[in-house]
Amino acid sequence: MSGKEPAYSLVFYPSPNKEINTVASFQKALENGNDEEKIGTMKEILVTILEGNPLPELLMHIIRFVMPSKDKRLKKLLYFYWEIVPKLDESGKLRHEMILVCNAIQHDLQHPNEYIRGSTLRFLTKLREAELLEQMVPSVLQCLEYRHAYVRKYAILAVLSIHKVSEHLLPDAKEIIHTFLSAETDPICKRNAFLGLCELDRELALQYLEENVANIDSLDPLLQVAFVDFIRKDATEIPSLVNQYIDLLLDLLVSTSYPEVIFETALTLTTLSSNQSILVKTCTKLIDLAVKVSDNNVKLVVLDRVRDINDKNPGALEELTLDILRVLNTEDTDVREKVLSICMDLASSKNVEDVVQLLKKELQTTVNDVDKERSVQYRQLLIKTIRSIAVTYIDMAASVVSLLLDFIGDLNSVAATGVISFIKEVIERYPQLKTDILNHLLNALENIKSAKAYRAALWILGEFSETSEDIQSSWKHIRFSVGEVPILQAELKKLSKNAENREDDEEGIDESARETKKAAGPIILPDGTYAMESSFDTVKKNASSDKINEESIPPMRRFILKGDFYTSSVLASTILKLVLKFEKVSNDISIINALKAEALLILVSIVRYGQSNLAEKKIDEDSEERLLTGVSILMEESNEKESAKENELLNMVFLDATRSTFKQQISLAKSKNQKKFIQDLNKNATVIESAISFRQLSGSNVINENKDSIKKDLEVALKGENNTSSQSSSKSSLKKIVQLTGFSDPVYAEAYIKNNQFDVVLDVLLVNQTKETLKNLHVQFATLGDLKIIDNPPKTNVVPHGFHRLTVTVKVSSADTGVIFGNIIYDGAHGEDARYVIMNDLHVDIMDYIKPAITDDENFRTMWNEFEWENKISVKSHLSSLHDYLDTLTKGTNMGILTPKESLGEKDCRFLSCNLYAKSSFGEDALANLCIERDPVTENIIGYVRIRSKGQGLALSLGDRVAMISKQTNKVKVTRV
C-alpha cells in the first residue's frame, strides 16, 4: 500500500437482519429523526459507503440536517463521513457542496471546545485535496498557539500533513515546526513536532538533538523514543556517525528507567552494532526488563528479540545464559517454555554445568508446589530441557540420569519415553557407566506408569545386561514385575477371596445400618451440618480402595491385566535375550535350565490368561504368535549338528541385529545435528569474496548499502515477502484465471484469483456481448465456509461490446474449503424486469494456505492424542511404487514428511508407513499418517491415510485433496487408438 493513500477510520455497525436501505429511506430518516436516530442512520450510511456504494445523493441532506447538530457523537460520525465521501465530481473538480463543508470545518477550527478543535485537526491530517486545505491554513496556524495541549498536538501534525499534500500551501513549514518546537513545553506536542522536523529537515532535527543531548536523561520518554528512532534512521543513512550514536545510546540505556525507552534503545543498538560487549550490555537490560515487567506478553516479545539477537550473532550471548534463566520466576507456562528453549540455544561447554545445576534446583522446587497441574507441566518442561542439553553435551549424562529416573513416575508417556531413549543413548556412548545406570533403572522401573516407556526400559535390560550379575538383577525385576504365576490361577484365587470379603463387608454394613437406625439422631459433620451415610459412600470407598490396589500391582502385571499384550511380546524378546546371553557367560547348566523353565512358565501363563474369559481384552494374533515363538525357541531340542547353526542364527537375530540398528540410528542422528549446525553457521557466515566496506568511502552507494533491519521487518509485515519467482510468470498467472460465465451468455465474465496472506482478491473482467448498453450492471457475490466478502462493487453502465473491470476482496479466516458464488444483474430494456446471469462457483484452494512444517516426534504424538477430529481415507492407486504415491501425496497436500528417509525402506518395498505434518497460515496444525502396501495379487497400492486436526474443516479439506489425488492417479491413459 502506498503511503500517500488515506487510511480511513472504520465504523462497525452490525445489521442482524441485513436490511438494504435505499437513498430515500436514508433521506427520510435524516429529515425526521432526532439526534439519537440520526446517529444510527449515520452509522448505516458509513457502512454502506465503505461497502462500495458512495451515495452521492445524501451529501446535501447531511449538510442540512446533520451538520448543524451540536451532539459531539454525531459530529464525530460526521467527520468520519467527510473522510470517505467522494469530494470530486466526475470531471475531477471539487464538488460545489464542499464549499459549505469548508465553512463548517473552519468554524470548528475556531470552536471554543478543545475536543472539537482537536478532532477537526485530526481530520485534516487525512485530507488529500489541496483546494480544501488551502482555506484551512490560517485557522490551523492559529491553533498552534492555543492554550490547550490537546489542540496543539494535532495542529502540528496538520501542518506537516498540509505541507506533504502541497508544499506551496505552507512553504515555511520547517521554520514553523522548528519555532514551535523551541517554545513548546508539553511532551506530546514536542514529540509530534520533532517527528515532523525529522521528516522535513534532517539538519534542523540533528541540531535540536545536539541541543538536548546534555539533558536527555530528564526528557519525557515519548521524546526519548523519538530521538532513538531518529538516530536509528540517520545512522543507517550516514554510517560515519554510527560510533557517536552508539556512545549516546549506551549512555541513554544505562541512565533511563522507562521500559519503552529501554526496549527501543536496545533494539536500535543491536541494529547498529554487532560488537559482543555492546550486545551483552543491551541484552542484559532486556533481560532485566523481562524480569521486572509483570505483563507476560511483554516478556514474550522481549524474549523473542533476545532470540533474534542470538540467531544473528551466534555465540555472543553465552555469558548471559544464567541471567536469562531468572525469567523462570514467572508463573506463565509459555514464558517458561520460551526461556528454556533460548537456554538450550545458548548452552555451551563452558556454561552447561552451571545451567544443569540451576535447572536441577528448579526441578526440586516443583515437588512442593501447591498447584499440582502447573507444577507437573513445568516439571516436564524442565526434564525435557535437561535431557536435550545432556544429549548435546554427553559429559553431563552421568549426573543427569539418576535425577531423571527419580522423577520418571510423575511424567506422562511422552516425557517418560524421552527419558528412557536418552538413557539408551548414554549407555551406548559411555559403556563404563552401564552398571550404575542399570541399577538406577531397575530401582525406578517400579514407578513407571507408561507402557511405552516400560517397553523401552525392557529393551535396555535385554540389550545391555551382559554380565551374569546384571542378567540376574534384570531377571529378578522381571520375576517381581510379572507377579505370581500362573497368572490365570492366581487371579481366579484372588477373585474368590474378594468375593468372600465382599460378603463379609455386606453383613457388616447391614449390622451398622441397624445400629444407625437405633441411634438418636443423624451424623454431625465438622462444619455443624447434619448428614446421613448412604450406599454411595461405600461405593466411593470401594472405588478408592480399587485404585490403591491397582497402584500396588507391579507394572508388568498391571499391563497384562489391562490387556496390553504388545508389552508382553516385548517381554518375551527380552527374556530370550537374557537367556541367550546367560548361556554365553555361564556354564552352570542347572541355572540355565532354571531360567528356561521359569521363562516358559511366564510366557505360557501370559498366553493362557490372554485366551481366557477373565482378560479385559483377548490377546491379539501378533502378540500370541510372538509369545509362542519364544516358547518354541526355549523348548527346542535339536541335533548337535544343527545346534551351532541355529544358535548362530538366534544370536544374530536377537543380539546382533537390534544393537547394530540402534548404533546406526545414533550415527544418523549425530550426522543430522552436525548438518543443522553447519547450516546455522552458514546463515551468519560472511562470504570470503564479499566486498569490504570502508567508513571513509561511505558516500559511495556502490559499496556501502546499510539497511535498517527494523524498517525492513515493518515492510515485510505490511506488504509480505516478495515471492515473485512463481507469481510473476505469465504461465502461473494463466493458471489462476477462471471462467465464470459461458461464451454465449449476454455478459462474459472471467476472474483472475490472487491469494494474499489472509485474503483472496478477485480481479473480474466483464464483457458486454450484446448490441445494447447494459444499465445498472452490478455483480453480487456470496460465500460458503469461513469466507467473508469485504466490499461489493458499485453499479455501472457497460456500452455495447464494452469491457468493465472490477476487484472484489474476500477475507479468509481458516484453511477450510470455501466456495464463492454469485450472479450478474442488469436492467432489462423498456422497463422490463432485471435480468440475471448466473456465474460458476469459485473454490478457494486451501493449498495456498498450507505449508509443510517440521516438528519433533514427541510433539507430533502429543498433538495426535489431543486432536479429536479424524478423517480416514482408503487408498487405491495404480502407481508403480509406494514411494511414487508418497511423493504424489506430499505434492498434492503440501505436507512435510517427518519419518526419516532411512525408515521408509527401499524403492521396491512392499509396505510403507510414515507420518506427515503441515501448518496453515492461520496457525492450524494438520497431522497425517500414511500406511500403504502393495497387493500381491492385483499389484495395486492399497491402504489408508488418517488425517487429524483440531478443527473439522481442515481434516475434511485435506481428505478431499487425498481423494482427488487417488482419482487423478487412477485415470486410464490411452496409449494407442
Order of alpha helices (4+ residues) and beta strands (2+ residues): alpha-alpha-alpha-alpha-alpha-alpha-alpha-alpha-alpha-alpha-alpha-alpha-alpha-alpha-alpha-alpha-alpha-alpha-alpha-alpha-alpha-alpha-alpha-alpha-alpha-alpha-alpha-beta-beta-alpha-alpha-alpha-alpha-alpha-alpha-alpha-alpha-alpha-alpha-beta-beta-beta-beta-beta-beta-beta-beta-beta-beta-beta-alpha-beta-alpha-beta-beta-beta-beta-alpha
